[in-house]
Amino acid sequence: MGAKRNTILGILTIAAFIGCGLMANAQERDSFIDYDGFLAVSGEVQAYRAGRLVSLVDFNEMKDDPDTIILDSRSPGAFAQGHIDGAINVNFSDFTDDKLAAVIPSRTTRILIYCNNNFEDNVAPIMLKSAPLALNVPTFINLYGYGYTNIYELKGMHSIQDPEINWVSDLDLSEH
């Protein structure tokens, strides 16, 4: 009976190791989603971001610097319908190290951001979002999380009709 018992214990031990391995693999697959890490980065960004909100006057002065980019993270369709002149578009859902590096010269490049909720017009392509879900917030957090340290965000509500906004469209609106 000793050999049989040892065989059973051996099989159970192997099964336990296999089970632990499967559980470890399952945990590894989920490791690319780190909600606690996101909250940690968000908490770290909170005070930093508060000091990086800039007026339209300062935004416009900064954007004239050739070492500054304006990043619009809305959808390509919304961007084509209208954006601040000089902005480049990288859709927020496309943020990766490689895609950001392709358009942002270095992690210290000054980046200006804005979103729908900076505009009071509430017309396409800048329909207002729920305030806690405004695109500026996750854009800022993600840029910071990817290592970009020189981010500024347009503060306040403005109209795309304001000539100081320099709103342009990639679409030929004369056809409509």
N, C-alpha and C positions, 0 to 999 in steps of 0.2 A: 504494500500500500504506500510505502514511502516514495517509490519511484513515480507512482501515479500522482501522488500529492505534489511532488516536485514538478512534474510536467504541468499540472494544472496551475500551480503558482507561477511557473515560467511563462505560460500562455497569458495569464492575467497580468503579469509584469509587462510583457511585450505589448499587450492591448492597452495598458495604462500609458506606456511610452508613446504609442501611436496616437492615442487620444490626446495626450498633452501636446504632441506635435501638431495635430490638426487644430487644436485650440490656439496654439501659438501662431499658426499660419493664418487663421481667421483674424486674430488680433493684428497681425502684420498688415493684412489687407485693409483694415479699418484705420490704420495709423496715418493714412493720408488725409483724414478728416480729424482735425484737432480743435474742437470747439473751445476747450479750456485755453489752448494756446491763442486762439483768436481773441478771446476775452482779455487775456493778458496783454497782448499787443494793443488792443483797443484802450485798455486802462492806461498803458504807457503813453499812448498818443494823445490822450485827452488834454493834458496840460500843455503839451507841445503845440497842438492844433490851436488852442485858445490864443496863443501869441502869434499865430500865422494867418489870422483873418485880416484882409486888407481892403481898404476903401477902393472905390472905382478909380479915383485919382491915382492912388499908389499902384493899383493893378496896371493901369495904362502906362505909368512911368516905368514899371518893371518890365512890361512886355516889349518895350522899345529896346531893351538890352539884347544884343545879338546872342548872348549866352543864356537866354531865357526861352523856354518853350511854354506855350499854352496847350494844355492837354484837355481834350473833350472826350469823356469816356462814355458818352451816350451811344446809341446804336448808329451804325453807318447811315441808315435811312434818315434818322433825325438830324444827324450831322449835315447830310446833303441838303436837307430842307432849310437849314440855317444854323449859323454858329458865329462866334466872335472871330473877326478877321485875323488870320494868322494862326489859328488853332490847328492842331493836328489831332487826328482821331485814332484812338485805340479803344475799341469797345471793352467795357469793364469785364465782360465775361471772357474776353480773350487775354486778360493779363497773365503773362508768364514771364519768367526771367528773360527768355529769348526775345519775345515780342516787345517788351519794354526796352530792352537794350538796343533793339533795332531803331528805335525812334528817340531815345533819350541818350545823349552822348556820354554822360557819366552819372554816377550815383550822387554827385554833388551839383549837377546842373539845376539851376533854379526852374521849378515847375509851377505854373499857375493853373489852378483848376476852377471850374464853375459847373453849375448844373441847372436843370429846369427850375429848381426852387429859388434861384437867384433872380427870376423874372416874374413880374406881376401880371404879365399879359395873359397867361393861362390859355394860350392858343397853340395849335400844332406849329412847330415841333417841340414846344416847351410847356407841355401840360404839367401842372403842379402835381407833385407826388405827396404822399403822406409825409409830414415834416420829419418824423423820426427815421424815415426810410429814404430821405433825400440822397441822391447819388454821390454828392460831395463827401459824405461821411465814410462810406465804404471805400471810395476812391482814395481818400486821404489815408485811411488805415492800411489799405493794401500797398500803396506806394511806399509808405513808411516800412511796412513789413517786408517789402522786397529790397529795402536798404536805401531808398531815396530819402535824403535828409534835408533837402532844400525846397520844401513844398509850401506854397502860399495859396490861400483860398479866397475867392471874391466874397466880400461881406455885403450883406444887405439885399434889398429888392430893387430891381431896375426894370426899365422897359426896353424892349428891343428897338423901340422907336427913338430912344435917346441916342443922338449922334455920338456920344462919348462911348457907347457900347461897341460901335463899329460892327454891327450885325450884317452878315453877308449870307448868301445862299449859293449853293452849287447848282441849283436848278434854274432853268430859264423860265421864269414866271410869266413871261409875255405870251407863252403858248397856252396858258390856262384861262 
